[in-house]
Amino acid sequence: MQKPSTAPAVHEAEQARYREALNAELGAFLEEQRQSMAGVSGDVAPLMDAISGLVAGGKRLRAMLSYWGWRGAGGAELAAEPVRAGAALELFQAAALIHDDIIDRSDTRRGAPSVHRRFSNLHGDSGWALDPERFGQAAAILTGDLCLSFSEEAFTAVGRAAASGTSARRLFNAMRAEVMAGQYLDVLEEVAGPVRPREDAVQRARTVIRYKSAKYSTEHPLGIGGALAGADEALLRGYSEFSLPLGEAFQLRDDVLGVFGDPLTTGKPAGDDLREGKRTVLVALALDAAGEAARTELEHGLGNASLTLAEVDRLRDVVAATGALESTERLIDELAERAFSALDRLPLDGLVRGALEALGRAAVRRAS
């Protein structure tokens, strides 16, 4: 693979300037929303606090990909459009995380209480009546919905290029719908997977990661940025050939970390995906390759929220012994190679190519 002709420090400096502009845009946007919500009632402030806290963290992968998609299609450095589009993507990501944690019954996010847990804690600390868990989930659902509304408002503010009917708008709309469909398929597989044909499980799991994660994490953000800058269909296809396999590798890495990751690094409890019963590609490969006794043990443990650390360690050993971890790592390598080969074919200058390669390498090699 050819090496980028631009020194990393060059794209990193521009990326840092973009991150600064993005953070300022998000801060100003959320402050405006906070003032608007204050006009409704002071009691709404915790919703805004939860959104602001979640948006303040994260790697900004989606926004960064959108920015370099913009630059690769000829867009000007630090123009308003990719900054506003990045803000919309970050708000959408926050909404997805809030709802995902409710669905997965995850109590932590990035080492801190998840949004529904924050609200159930607020209920308990305040001495309110009725069920704190129900209140926490209801408040978090509404917070996520509010964040989705903010995301739409932010994207509309991009301007005429994002108006109804443009390529960027179509991609943004498709992204939102596909995530919901992918999330449903994920939930469905948790309950239906045990009685569905095992030989199809890996393909079903790959469909889930494509629509629940890969398209909205990498493919659509890169395409949205390119479309905003006027990219033609050939360039957008080339972007997809790079970003879709990259997104699938990114999610497969997440699946590995969900079972084998270090909690101090991931910010999630050890083996969280096992407790949640996630039917990931890793798990599907393990179930397919396991002998009868090991398969029974794994099936029995999946979805058991009360698994001890010792039981999690035992299930990790079962998964590793099947060769599923090695198979998943090979699949990650194959998808990454496909992505970076496609990147080499894209008609990009060294600055943009170097930035996209660095983002891609970090995505598939990450430990959190």
C-alpha positions in Angstrom: 0.0 0.0 0.0 1.3 3.4 -0.9 2.2 5.7 1.9 0.6 9.1 2.3 2.8 11.9 1.0 1.9 14.3 3.8 3.5 14.1 7.2 1.0 13.1 9.9 1.6 16.3 11.8 -0.1 18.2 9.0 -3.4 16.4 9.0 -3.3 16.1 12.7 -3.0 19.9 13.1 -5.9 20.5 10.8 -7.9 17.8 12.6 -7.2 19.4 15.9 -8.5 22.8 14.5 -11.6 21.0 13.3 -12.1 19.3 16.7 -11.9 22.7 18.3 -14.4 24.2 15.9 -16.7 21.2 16.4 -16.6 21.5 20.2 -17.4 25.2 20.0 -20.3 24.5 17.7 -21.7 21.8 19.9 -21.3 24.0 23.0 -23.1 26.9 21.4 -25.8 24.8 20.0 -26.5 23.0 23.3 -26.4 26.2 25.3 -29.1 27.6 23.0 -31.2 24.5 23.5 -30.6 24.7 27.3 -32.0 28.2 27.4 -35.0 27.1 25.3 -35.7 24.2 27.6 -35.3 26.4 30.7 -38.3 28.3 29.4 -40.3 25.1 29.7 -39.3 24.3 33.2 -36.2 24.2 35.4 -36.9 20.6 36.0 -35.9 19.7 32.4 -32.2 20.7 33.2 -31.1 17.1 34.0 -32.0 16.0 30.4 -29.7 18.7 29.0 -27.0 17.8 31.5 -27.1 14.2 30.4 -26.9 15.2 26.7 -24.1 17.6 27.3 -22.1 15.2 29.4 -22.4 12.4 26.7 -21.6 14.7 23.8 -18.5 16.0 25.6 -16.8 12.6 25.4 -16.0 10.2 22.6 -13.5 9.9 19.8 -15.4 12.0 17.3 -14.8 9.3 14.7 -18.0 10.0 12.7 -17.5 13.8 12.7 -13.9 13.4 11.6 -14.8 11.0 8.8 -17.4 13.5 7.6 -14.9 16.3 7.7 -12.3 14.4 5.6 -15.0 13.3 3.3 -15.8 17.0 2.7 -12.1 17.8 2.2 -11.6 14.9 -0.1 -14.4 16.2 -2.4 -12.8 19.6 -2.6 -14.4 21.3 0.4 -12.6 24.2 2.0 -10.7 23.8 5.3 -12.9 24.4 8.4 -15.9 25.6 6.5 -19.2 25.9 8.4 -20.9 23.0 6.6 -18.7 20.1 7.9 -18.6 21.6 11.4 -22.4 21.8 11.6 -22.7 18.3 10.0 -20.2 17.0 12.5 -22.3 18.4 15.4 -25.4 16.7 14.0 -23.6 13.3 13.7 -22.3 13.6 17.3 -25.8 14.3 18.6 -27.1 11.4 16.6 -24.4 9.2 18.1 -25.3 10.3 21.6 -29.0 9.5 21.0 -28.1 6.0 19.7 -25.8 5.4 22.8 -28.6 6.4 25.2 -31.1 4.1 23.6 -28.6 1.3 23.2 -27.7 1.3 26.9 -31.4 1.0 27.8 -31.9 -1.9 25.4 -28.7 -3.6 26.6 -29.4 -2.8 30.3 -25.9 -1.4 30.5 -25.2 0.6 33.7 -22.0 2.2 32.5 -20.9 4.2 29.5 -17.2 5.4 29.2 -16.6 4.5 32.8 -19.5 6.6 34.2 -23.2 5.8 34.8 -25.2 5.4 31.7 -28.0 7.9 31.2 -30.8 5.7 32.4 -28.7 4.8 35.5 -28.1 8.6 36.1 -31.8 9.2 36.2 -32.6 6.2 38.4 -29.9 7.4 40.8 -31.4 10.9 40.7 -34.7 9.4 41.7 -33.2 7.5 44.6 -31.1 10.4 45.8 -34.2 12.7 45.7 -36.4 10.4 47.7 -39.1 10.4 45.0 -42.1 8.0 44.9 -42.6 4.9 42.8 -40.1 2.8 40.9 -36.6 4.4 40.3 -35.8 1.9 37.5 -38.9 2.7 35.5 -38.3 6.4 36.0 -34.7 6.1 34.9 -35.6 4.2 31.7 -38.5 6.6 30.8 -36.3 9.7 31.4 -33.5 8.2 29.3 -35.8 7.3 26.4 -37.1 10.9 26.4 -33.5 12.2 26.6 -32.5 10.1 23.6 -35.6 11.3 21.7 -34.7 14.9 22.5 -31.2 14.3 21.3 -32.5 12.9 18.0 -34.6 16.0 17.6 -31.5 18.1 18.2 -29.5 16.1 15.6 -32.1 16.8 13.0 -32.2 20.5 13.9 -28.4 20.7 13.7 -28.3 19.0 10.3 -31.0 21.2 8.9 -28.8 24.2 10.0 -26.0 23.0 7.7 -27.9 25.0 5.0 -29.0 24.7 1.5 -26.7 21.7 0.7 -28.5 19.6 3.3 -32.0 20.7 2.1 -34.5 17.9 1.3 -33.6 16.0 -1.9 -29.8 16.4 -1.9 -27.5 13.4 -1.6 -26.3 14.5 1.8 -29.9 14.6 3.1 -30.7 11.2 1.6 -27.7 9.7 3.3 -28.5 11.3 6.6 -32.1 10.0 6.4 -30.9 6.5 5.4 -28.4 6.5 8.2 -31.1 7.1 10.9 -33.5 4.5 9.5 -30.9 1.8 9.1 -29.6 2.1 12.6 -33.1 1.5 14.0 -33.6 -1.5 11.7 -30.1 -2.9 12.7 -30.9 -2.3 16.4 -34.1 -4.3 16.0 -32.3 -7.1 14.3 -29.8 -7.2 17.1 -32.5 -7.5 19.7 -34.4 -10.1 17.6 -31.3 -12.2 17.3 -30.8 -12.3 21.1 -34.2 -13.9 21.6 -34.7 -15.8 18.3 -31.1 -16.8 17.7 -31.2 -19.9 19.9 -34.0 -21.5 17.9 -32.9 -20.3 14.4 -30.6 -22.3 12.1 -27.1 -22.2 13.5 -25.5 -22.4 10.1 -27.0 -19.0 9.2 -26.0 -17.3 12.5 -22.7 -15.8 11.3 -24.4 -14.2 8.3 -27.2 -12.8 10.5 -24.7 -11.4 12.9 -22.8 -9.7 10.0 -26.1 -8.2 8.8 -26.6 -6.7 12.3 -23.1 -5.1 12.4 -23.5 -3.7 8.9 -26.8 -1.9 9.6 -26.5 -1.3 13.4 -23.0 0.0 13.3 -20.8 0.0 10.2 -23.0 2.2 8.0 -23.6 4.9 10.6 -20.2 4.7 12.1 -18.1 5.1 9.0 -19.9 4.7 5.6 -22.6 7.4 5.9 -20.5 10.0 7.8 -17.8 9.9 5.1 -20.4 10.0 2.3 -22.4 12.8 4.0 -19.2 15.0 4.1 -18.4 14.2 0.5 -22.0 14.9 -0.7 -22.0 18.2 1.1 -19.0 19.2 -0.9 -20.5 18.1 -4.2 -18.9 14.7 -4.6 -20.0 12.8 -7.7 -21.4 9.3 -7.6 -18.0 7.7 -8.5 -16.3 9.3 -5.6 -19.2 8.4 -3.2 -18.9 4.8 -4.4 -15.2 4.9 -3.8 -15.8 6.3 -0.3 -18.2 3.4 0.4 -15.7 0.8 -0.8 -13.3 2.1 1.8 -15.6 2.9 4.7 -18.1 0.0 4.8 -15.5 -2.8 5.3 -13.7 -0.4 7.7 -16.9 0.0 9.7 -17.5 -3.7 9.8 -13.9 -4.3 11.1 -14.5 -1.5 13.6 -17.6 -3.2 15.0 -15.9 -6.6 15.1 -13.2 -5.1 17.2 -15.9 -3.8 19.5 -17.3 -7.3 19.7 -13.9 -8.7 20.7 -13.5 -6.0 23.3 -17.1 -6.7 24.6 -15.9 -10.2 25.6 -12.1 -9.9 26.1 -11.6 -6.2 26.7 -10.0 -4.7 29.9 -12.7 -2.9 31.9 -10.2 -0.3 33.0 -9.7 0.6 29.3 -13.1 0.0 27.8 -15.1 1.6 30.7 -17.4 -1.5 30.6 -17.6 -4.4 33.0 -15.7 -7.5 32.0 -17.6 -9.7 29.6 -20.5 -7.3 29.3 -21.6 -8.7 25.9 -21.8 -12.2 27.5 -24.1 -11.0 30.3 -26.3 -9.1 27.7 -26.6 -12.2 25.5 -25.1 -10.5 22.4 -25.2 -12.9 19.4 -22.2 -11.3 17.8 -20.1 -12.7 14.9 -17.6 -13.8 17.6 -20.2 -15.7 19.5 -21.8 -17.1 16.4 -18.4 -18.5 15.3 -17.9 -20.0 18.7 -21.3 -21.7 18.8 -20.7 -23.0 15.3 -17.3 -24.5 16.1 -17.9 -25.7 19.7 -18.5 -29.3 20.6 -21.8 -30.2 22.2 -20.7 -29.7 25.8 -19.0 -26.4 25.2 -22.0 -25.2 23.1 -24.4 -26.0 25.9 -22.2 -24.2 28.4 -22.0 -21.1 26.2 -25.7 -21.1 25.5 -26.5 -21.5 29.2 -24.2 -18.5 30.1 -25.3 -16.1 27.3 -27.7 -13.5 28.7 -27.2 -14.4 32.3 -26.9 -10.9 33.9 -25.6 -12.4 37.2 -22.5 -14.1 35.8 -19.6 -13.8 38.2 -16.1 -12.8 37.1 -15.0 -16.4 37.4 -17.9 -17.5 35.2 -17.1 -14.8 32.6 -13.5 -16.0 32.6 -14.7 -19.6 32.0 -16.9 -18.5 29.1 -14.0 -16.5 27.6 -11.9 -19.7 27.7 -14.7 -21.6 26.0 -14.9 -19.0 23.2 -11.1 -18.9 22.7 -10.8 -22.7 22.7 -13.2 -22.9 19.7 -10.9 -20.8 17.6 -13.6 -18.1 17.3 -11.3 -15.3 18.6 -8.6 -16.2 16.0 -11.2 -16.4 13.3 -12.6 -13.0 14.2 -9.2 -11.4 14.2 -8.5 -12.8 10.7 -11.8 -11.4 9.6 -10.9 -8.0 11.0 -7.6 -8.1 9.1 -9.3 -9.1 5.9 -11.8 -6.3 6.1 -9.2 -3.8 7.0 -7.0 -4.9 4.1 -10.0 -4.5 1.7 -10.7 -1.0 3.2 -7.2 0.2 2.8 -6.8 -1.2 -0.7 -9.9 0.8 -1.6 -8.4 3.9 0.0 -5.3 3.5 -2.2 -7.6 3.7 -5.3 -9.3 6.8 -4.3 -8.3 10.1 -6.1 -7.2 11.9 -2.9 -4.3 14.1 -2.1 -1.8 13.0 0.6 -3.3 15.2 3.3 -6.8 13.5 3.1 -5.4 10.1 2.4 -3.1 10.3 5.4 -5.9 11.4 7.7 -8.3 8.7 6.6 -5.7 6.0 6.9 -4.8 7.2 10.4 -8.4 7.2 11.5 -9.0 3.8 10.0 -5.9 2.2 11.6 -6.9 3.6 15.0 -10.5 2.3 14.6 -9.4 -1.3 14.0 -6.5 -1.4 16.5 -8.2 0.3 19.4 -8.4 -1.1 22.9 -11.5 0.8 24.0 
